Amino acid sequence: MICMNHLKVGHYINFGLARGLGSIAYATTAFSIGLFKMALMAIAISVFGVGLYVAMWGDRKIGCFKCRNSNELFTPTFMQYNMRMHLLSTRYLKCPHCKTRTWRKKVMTKEC
């Protein structure tokens, strides 16, 4: 109200400081919120990544694969299991005993 009275009387008022402080306050608030969002995104991605890793590790350790040629049961390494072509419970793996690459079906046994 005081500013409006000064303007009505004809006094000059410099609004530069008020605008500058408002712009700085807005910029710092937006920057802080942006950092908070990025931190939340990083936490969410890391939780998802750890959960995915645990699920893939557990899926690999439960059961094993049976070779059609040598009838041997084997458990592939983590990289072999996750980076090979697959369709549901069947994967294109290399048998460590006979060294052949074919589609292997997962067998759920306690012998592994």
Residue frames as a rotation matrix with the C-alpha (Angstrom) as fourth column:
MET 1
0.566 0.824 0.000 0.00
0.824 -0.566 0.000 0.00
0.000 0.000 -1.000 0.00
ILE 2
0.351 -0.502 -0.790 2.83
0.232 -0.771 0.593 2.36
-0.907 -0.391 -0.155 0.78
CYS 3
-0.689 -0.649 0.322 4.28
0.433 -0.014 0.901 1.93
-0.581 0.760 0.291 -2.71
MET 4
-0.151 0.712 0.686 0.95
0.962 -0.054 0.268 2.73
0.228 0.701 -0.676 -4.33
ASN 5
0.749 0.388 -0.537 0.66
0.552 -0.813 0.183 5.92
-0.366 -0.433 -0.824 -2.30
HIS 6
-0.097 -0.873 -0.478 4.17
0.124 -0.487 0.865 6.96
-0.988 0.025 0.155 -3.37
LEU 7
-0.701 -0.130 0.701 3.31
0.680 0.173 0.712 6.26
-0.214 0.976 -0.033 -7.00
LYS 8
0.326 0.912 0.248 0.10
0.938 -0.345 0.036 8.31
0.118 0.221 -0.968 -6.76
VAL 9
0.620 -0.164 -0.767 2.04
0.276 -0.870 0.409 11.24
-0.734 -0.465 -0.494 -5.35
GLY 10
0.959 -0.248 -0.141 4.50
-0.222 -0.338 -0.915 10.97
0.179 0.908 -0.379 -8.23
HIS 11
0.259 -0.904 0.339 7.59
-0.782 0.010 0.624 9.53
-0.567 -0.427 -0.704 -6.57
TYR 12
0.282 -0.284 -0.916 9.77
-0.732 0.554 -0.397 7.16
0.620 0.783 -0.052 -8.59
ILE 13
0.472 -0.128 0.872 10.19
-0.644 0.625 0.440 3.66
-0.602 -0.770 0.212 -7.14
ASN 14
-0.248 -0.656 -0.713 12.89
-0.922 0.387 -0.035 1.27
0.299 0.649 -0.700 -8.38
PHE 15
0.697 0.587 0.411 11.47
-0.675 0.731 0.100 -2.29
-0.242 -0.347 0.906 -8.47
GLY 16
0.296 -0.659 -0.692 14.77
-0.636 0.404 -0.657 -3.80
0.712 0.635 -0.299 -9.72
LEU 17
-0.687 -0.591 0.423 15.85
-0.696 0.366 -0.618 -5.15
0.211 -0.719 -0.663 -6.33
ALA 18
-0.073 0.753 0.654 12.49
-0.700 0.428 -0.571 -6.78
-0.710 -0.500 0.495 -5.66
ARG 19
0.797 0.347 -0.494 12.40
-0.604 0.475 -0.640 -8.38
0.012 0.809 0.588 -9.09
GLY 20
-0.031 -0.915 -0.403 15.99
-0.688 0.312 -0.655 -9.54
0.725 0.257 -0.639 -8.75
LEU 21
-0.690 -0.197 0.696 15.40
-0.701 0.422 -0.575 -11.11
-0.181 -0.885 -0.430 -5.34
GLY 22
0.336 0.890 0.308 12.22
-0.663 0.456 -0.594 -12.79
-0.669 -0.004 0.744 -6.61
SER 23
0.659 -0.161 -0.735 14.06
-0.629 0.417 -0.656 -14.21
0.412 0.895 0.173 -9.60
ILE 24
-0.468 -0.884 -0.018 16.86
-0.681 0.374 -0.629 -15.54
0.563 -0.282 -0.777 -7.39
ALA 25
-0.428 0.384 0.818 14.38
-0.707 0.422 -0.567 -17.11
-0.563 -0.821 0.091 -4.98
TYR 26
0.681 0.715 -0.155 12.51
-0.633 0.470 -0.615 -18.76
-0.367 0.517 0.773 -7.88
ALA 27
0.354 -0.627 -0.694 15.75
-0.658 0.360 -0.661 -20.05
0.664 0.691 -0.285 -9.45
THR 28
-0.680 -0.650 0.340 17.08
-0.690 0.410 -0.597 -21.53
0.248 -0.640 -0.727 -6.21
THR 29
-0.087 0.733 0.675 13.74
-0.672 0.457 -0.583 -23.17
-0.736 -0.504 0.453 -5.44
ALA 30
0.794 0.380 -0.473 13.50
-0.606 0.443 -0.661 -24.68
-0.042 0.812 0.582 -8.92
PHE 31
-0.034 -0.903 -0.429 17.12
-0.692 0.331 -0.642 -25.89
0.721 0.275 -0.636 -8.72
SER 32
-0.650 -0.179 0.739 16.50
-0.734 0.401 -0.549 -27.49
-0.198 -0.898 -0.392 -5.30
ILE 33
0.356 0.858 0.371 13.38
-0.606 0.514 -0.607 -29.26
-0.711 -0.009 0.703 -6.51
GLY 34
0.657 -0.187 -0.730 15.28
-0.652 0.345 -0.675 -30.45
0.378 0.920 0.105 -9.59
LEU 35
-0.477 -0.879 0.001 18.06
-0.716 0.387 -0.580 -31.90
0.510 -0.278 -0.814 -7.43
PHE 36
-0.399 0.417 0.816 15.49
-0.688 0.453 -0.568 -33.58
-0.606 -0.788 0.106 -5.21
LYS 37
0.701 0.688 -0.187 13.79
-0.615 0.450 -0.647 -35.14
-0.361 0.569 0.739 -8.24
MET 38
0.298 -0.674 -0.675 17.12
-0.664 0.362 -0.655 -36.37
0.686 0.644 -0.340 -9.61
ALA 39
-0.677 -0.533 0.507 18.01
-0.730 0.402 -0.553 -37.89
0.091 -0.744 -0.661 -6.24
LEU 40
0.044 0.788 0.615 14.66
-0.628 0.500 -0.596 -39.67
-0.777 -0.360 0.516 -6.08
MET 41
0.776 0.204 -0.597 15.12
-0.625 0.376 -0.684 -40.92
0.085 0.904 0.419 -9.64
ALA 42
-0.185 -0.931 -0.314 18.61
-0.729 0.344 -0.592 -42.25
0.659 0.119 -0.742 -8.82
ILE 43
-0.620 0.030 0.784 17.30
-0.674 0.493 -0.551 -44.06
-0.403 -0.870 -0.285 -5.74
ALA 44
0.447 0.877 0.178 14.40
-0.604 0.442 -0.663 -45.56
-0.660 0.188 0.728 -7.72
ILE 45
0.595 -0.286 -0.751 16.68
-0.666 0.347 -0.660 -46.76
0.449 0.893 0.016 -10.52
SER 46
-0.522 -0.852 0.047 19.15
-0.719 0.409 -0.561 -48.31
0.459 -0.327 -0.826 -8.09
VAL 47
-0.345 0.479 0.807 16.38
-0.638 0.511 -0.576 -50.11
-0.688 -0.714 0.130 -6.15
PHE 48
0.738 0.623 -0.260 14.97
-0.590 0.408 -0.697 -51.43
-0.328 0.668 0.669 -9.44
GLY 49
0.258 -0.737 -0.625 18.44
-0.730 0.274 -0.626 -52.54
0.632 0.618 -0.467 -10.59
VAL 50
-0.702 -0.505 0.502 19.20
-0.712 0.481 -0.512 -54.37
0.017 -0.717 -0.697 -7.36
GLY 51
0.040 0.815 0.579 15.79
-0.588 0.487 -0.645 -56.06
-0.808 -0.315 0.499 -7.42
LEU 52
0.768 0.205 -0.607 16.28
-0.638 0.326 -0.697 -57.14
0.055 0.923 0.381 -11.02
TYR 53
-0.212 -0.932 -0.294 19.75
-0.772 0.344 -0.535 -58.52
0.600 0.114 -0.792 -10.25
VAL 54
-0.631 0.016 0.776 18.44
-0.649 0.538 -0.539 -60.51
-0.426 -0.843 -0.329 -7.27
ALA 55
0.461 0.871 0.168 15.57
-0.567 0.435 -0.699 -61.90
-0.683 0.227 0.695 -9.36
MET 56
0.614 -0.288 -0.735 17.92
-0.665 0.315 -0.678 -62.96
0.426 0.905 0.002 -12.19
TRP 57
-0.516 -0.846 0.131 20.41
-0.766 0.388 -0.513 -64.50
0.383 -0.365 -0.848 -9.75
GLY 58
-0.366 0.461 0.809 17.65
-0.612 0.536 -0.582 -66.44
-0.701 -0.708 0.086 -7.99
ASP 59
0.702 0.661 -0.266 16.17
-0.614 0.371 -0.697 -67.65
-0.361 0.652 0.666 -11.27
ARG 60
0.215 -0.717 -0.664 19.56
-0.740 0.325 -0.590 -68.96
0.638 0.617 -0.460 -12.34
LYS 61
-0.702 -0.597 0.389 20.26
-0.691 0.438 -0.576 -70.79
0.173 -0.673 -0.719 -9.06
ILE 62
-0.057 0.754 0.654 16.85
-0.602 0.497 -0.625 -72.51
-0.796 -0.430 0.426 -8.85
GLY 63
0.856 0.360 0.371 16.98
0.006 0.710 -0.704 -75.66
-0.517 0.605 0.605 -10.97
CYS 64
-0.279 -0.951 -0.131 19.52
-0.278 -0.051 0.959 -76.53
-0.919 0.304 -0.250 -13.64
PHE 65
0.371 0.339 -0.864 19.78
-0.907 -0.068 -0.416 -77.44
-0.200 0.938 0.283 -17.33
LYS 66
0.296 -0.198 0.935 20.04
-0.015 0.977 0.212 -80.90
-0.955 -0.077 0.286 -18.81
CYS 67
-0.426 -0.536 -0.729 22.21
-0.781 -0.188 0.595 -81.60
-0.456 0.823 -0.338 -21.84
ARG 68
0.665 0.733 -0.142 20.53
-0.685 0.523 -0.508 -83.69
-0.299 0.435 0.850 -24.54
ASN 69
0.410 -0.582 -0.703 23.81
-0.546 0.460 -0.700 -85.23
0.731 0.670 -0.129 -25.70
SER 70
-0.571 -0.775 -0.270 25.59
-0.202 0.452 -0.869 -86.13
0.796 -0.442 -0.414 -22.46
ASN 71
0.370 0.842 -0.392 22.56
0.327 0.278 0.903 -86.15
0.870 -0.462 -0.172 -20.10
GLU 72
-0.538 -0.604 -0.588 24.59
0.800 -0.146 -0.582 -84.11
0.266 -0.784 0.562 -17.62
LEU 73
0.689 0.718 -0.095 23.01
0.697 -0.622 0.356 -81.49
0.197 -0.311 -0.930 -15.40
PHE 74
-0.490 -0.871 -0.032 24.73
0.855 -0.473 -0.212 -78.10
0.169 -0.131 0.977 -15.19
THR 75
0.613 0.558 -0.559 24.16
0.648 -0.760 -0.049 -74.58
-0.453 -0.332 -0.828 -13.95
PRO 76
0.280 -0.522 0.806 25.46
0.758 -0.396 -0.519 -71.83
0.589 0.756 0.285 -16.27
THR 77
-0.696 -0.544 -0.468 27.31
0.711 -0.616 -0.341 -68.75
-0.103 -0.570 0.815 -15.08
PHE 78
-0.038 0.704 -0.709 25.40
0.427 -0.630 -0.649 -65.54
-0.904 -0.327 -0.276 -14.47
MET 79
-0.352 -0.158 -0.922 26.53
-0.607 -0.712 0.354 -63.98
-0.712 0.685 0.155 -17.76
GLN 80
-0.996 0.009 -0.084 25.82
-0.056 0.667 0.743 -67.13
0.063 0.745 -0.664 -19.79
TYR 81
-0.519 0.851 -0.086 22.37
0.797 0.445 -0.408 -67.41
-0.309 -0.280 -0.909 -18.28
ASN 82
0.163 0.660 -0.733 21.30
0.403 -0.723 -0.562 -63.79
-0.901 -0.204 -0.384 -18.76
MET 83
-0.177 -0.312 -0.934 22.96
-0.588 -0.728 0.354 -62.85
-0.790 0.611 -0.055 -22.04
ARG 84
-0.953 -0.144 0.267 21.93
0.093 0.698 0.710 -65.84
-0.289 0.701 -0.652 -24.16
MET 85
-0.548 0.809 -0.212 18.84
-0.603 -0.206 0.771 -66.17
0.580 0.551 0.601 -26.33
HIS 86
-0.964 0.258 0.066 15.90
0.128 0.666 -0.735 -67.56
-0.233 -0.700 -0.675 -24.40
LEU 87
-0.366 0.930 -0.039 12.21
-0.435 -0.133 0.891 -68.39
0.823 0.343 0.453 -24.62
LEU 88
0.678 0.659 0.326 10.56
-0.538 0.143 0.831 -68.73
0.501 -0.738 0.452 -21.20
SER 89
0.678 -0.409 0.610 12.37
-0.466 0.403 0.788 -71.68
-0.568 -0.819 0.082 -19.54
THR 90
0.678 -0.465 0.569 14.44
0.683 0.685 -0.254 -72.70
-0.272 0.561 0.782 -22.58
ARG 91
0.660 -0.540 -0.522 17.85
-0.441 -0.841 0.313 -71.11
-0.608 0.024 -0.793 -23.28
TYR 92
0.874 -0.465 -0.142 20.51
0.042 0.362 -0.931 -71.46
0.484 0.808 0.336 -25.95
LEU 93
0.669 -0.611 0.423 23.47
-0.662 -0.231 0.714 -72.60
-0.339 -0.757 -0.559 -23.83
LYS 94
0.138 -0.736 -0.663 26.80
-0.614 0.461 -0.640 -74.37
0.777 0.496 -0.388 -24.21
CYS 95
0.968 0.177 -0.180 27.19
-0.003 0.721 0.693 -77.60
0.253 -0.670 0.698 -22.24
PRO 96
0.425 -0.865 0.266 30.42
-0.900 -0.373 0.226 -77.53
-0.096 -0.336 -0.937 -20.16
HIS 97
0.199 -0.326 0.924 30.82
-0.253 0.894 0.370 -81.32
-0.947 -0.307 0.095 -20.55
CYS 98
0.175 -0.082 0.981 30.36
0.768 0.635 -0.084 -81.98
-0.616 0.769 0.174 -24.29
LYS 99
-0.587 -0.506 -0.632 30.88
0.167 -0.840 0.516 -78.34
-0.792 0.197 0.578 -25.48
THR 100
-0.631 0.451 0.632 27.85
0.728 0.062 0.683 -78.34
0.269 0.891 -0.367 -27.80
ARG 101
-0.885 0.392 -0.252 25.51
-0.265 -0.868 -0.420 -75.36
-0.383 -0.305 0.872 -28.13
THR 102
-0.635 0.773 -0.009 21.83
0.427 0.360 0.830 -76.21
0.644 0.523 -0.558 -28.29
TRP 103
-0.102 0.712 0.695 18.55
-0.639 -0.582 0.503 -75.17
0.762 -0.393 0.514 -26.74
ARG 104
-0.813 -0.204 -0.546 18.41
0.280 0.684 -0.673 -76.45
0.511 -0.700 -0.499 -23.16
LYS 105
0.240 0.945 0.222 15.27
-0.058 -0.214 0.975 -76.74
0.969 -0.247 0.003 -21.09
LYS 106
-0.451 -0.366 0.814 15.35
-0.776 -0.290 -0.560 -75.92
0.442 -0.884 -0.153 -17.40
VAL 107
-0.003 0.365 -0.931 14.90
0.233 0.906 0.354 -78.92
0.972 -0.216 -0.087 -15.13
MET 108
0.169 0.133 0.977 13.68
-0.834 -0.509 0.214 -78.46
0.525 -0.850 0.025 -11.56
THR 109
0.553 -0.075 -0.830 15.54
0.306 0.945 0.119 -81.11
0.775 -0.320 0.545 -9.54
LYS 110
0.942 -0.251 0.223 17.39
-0.301 -0.338 0.892 -81.23
-0.148 -0.907 -0.394 -6.22
GLU 111
0.676 -0.697 0.238 20.44
0.693 0.712 0.113 -82.87
-0.249 0.088 0.965 -7.83
CYS 112
0.591 -0.448 0.670 22.00
0.357 -0.600 -0.716 -79.61
0.723 0.663 -0.195 -9.08
